[in-house]
């Protein structure tokens, strides 16, 4: 029963513990905005080629535009990325 409860419990975000990562060079943060320029969501993504950046499809729901960041601390201090 204890294993089952652990397996079905929801995952929680890890925040407030930023550490530099020099191993995953091709991982970035993609930030989505609606047509009015309001923040919708942000998600990690992987650079597959110079023009292809892959993230989960559900992350794009409600988005009209996106910005991509490769800064080590993009969004580390708040739930909304800094511009």
C-alpha positions, 0 to 999 in steps of 0.5 A: 500500500505504501509503494502504491501511494508513493507511485500515484502521488503527484510530482511537485516542482523543485524551486529555490535550489538553483545550481549551475549546470554545465553538462546539459548545453542543449537544454533551455527554457521556452516561455509562452505568451498569449496574443496580448503578450501575457505570460502563459507558461514556461517549460524546459525544452531541448535544442535538436538542431540550430532551428528545432527546439523540442518541448511537450505539445501540451505546453503550447496550449493557449500560446500565440508566441514564444521566447527561448532562453539558455541563460543558466538562471532564467526563471530561477528567482520567480515563477515567471521568467525575467526579461 
